[in-house]
Amino acid sequence: MITLDDTSPMPAFEQIRSQLATLIFLGTLPSEVRLPPVRQLATDLRVAPGTVARAYAMLESEGLVTTGGRAGTKVSVQADNFPEVLDSAIDFVETARARHLDLDRTILALQAAWKASENPPIK
């Protein structure tokens, strides 16, 4: 399910985090699915356990997974909302591309929309 590219400038922990996040956002890994234990995934990918632990910790800080000690690391219940949000994000990106915005300007537009939604104008 996860593969590492030794030629990539992206560190292994980020490749793991990124691929798992994508699987979660796509709904391929639905909520409550248990991820492989750190040692098992590290062995499978031929990396140090700390590399996998770092990826899992980042996913947890992003709210994508929860860790429960012996219960293991599971996809967060919040993940059920991600495929729907992804669909909306794809629509947004398609609109931005149709208007010839590059990624940086698209991100700025998204940040502006986020801030505007936090402080809606008083009517």
Backbone hydrogen bonds, N-H to C=O, Kabsch-Sander energy under -0.5 kcal/mol:
donor,donor_aa,acceptor,acceptor_aa,energy
6,D,4,L,-0.7
8,S,5,D,-1.5
15,Q,11,P,-2.0
16,I,12,A,-2.4
17,R,13,F,-2.5
18,S,14,E,-3.0
19,Q,15,Q,-2.3
20,L,16,I,-2.5
21,A,17,R,-2.7
22,T,18,S,-2.3
23,L,19,Q,-2.2
24,I,20,L,-2.2
25,F,21,A,-3.0
26,L,22,T,-2.4
27,G,23,L,-0.5
27,G,24,I,-1.0
28,T,23,L,-1.2
29,L,23,L,-1.9
32,E,75,V,-2.7
33,V,30,P,-1.6
35,L,73,T,-3.4
41,L,37,P,-2.6
42,A,38,V,-2.6
43,T,39,R,-2.4
44,D,40,Q,-2.7
45,L,41,L,-2.5
46,R,42,A,-0.9
46,R,43,T,-0.5
47,V,42,A,-2.4
51,T,48,A,-1.4
52,V,48,A,-1.1
53,A,49,P,-2.8
54,R,50,G,-2.1
55,A,51,T,-1.7
56,Y,52,V,-2.8
57,A,53,A,-2.5
58,M,54,R,-2.1
59,L,55,A,-2.3
60,E,56,Y,-2.3
61,S,57,A,-2.3
62,E,58,M,-1.5
63,G,60,E,-1.5
64,L,59,L,-2.5
65,V,59,L,-0.9
66,T,74,K,-2.8
68,G,72,G,-1.9
71,A,68,G,-2.4
72,G,69,G,-1.4
74,K,66,T,-2.7
74,K,72,G,-0.5
75,V,33,V,-2.4
76,S,64,L,-2.7
79,A,76,S,-1.7
80,D,77,V,-1.7
81,N,78,Q,-2.0
82,F,79,A,-1.0
85,V,81,N,-2.0
86,L,82,F,-3.1
87,D,83,P,-2.1
88,S,84,E,-1.8
89,A,85,V,-2.6
90,I,86,L,-2.7
91,D,87,D,-1.9
92,F,88,S,-2.2
93,V,89,A,-2.8
94,E,90,I,-2.6
95,T,91,D,-2.1
96,A,92,F,-2.5
97,R,93,V,-2.9
98,A,94,E,-2.2
99,R,95,T,-1.2
100,H,97,R,-1.9
101,L,96,A,-2.6
106,T,102,D,-2.2
107,I,103,L,-2.6
108,L,104,D,-2.1
109,A,105,R,-2.2
110,L,106,T,-2.2
111,Q,107,I,-2.7
112,A,108,L,-2.4
113,A,109,A,-2.4
114,W,110,L,-2.5
115,K,111,Q,-2.4
116,A,112,A,-2.6
117,S,113,A,-2.1
118,E,114,W,-1.1
119,N,115,K,-1.3
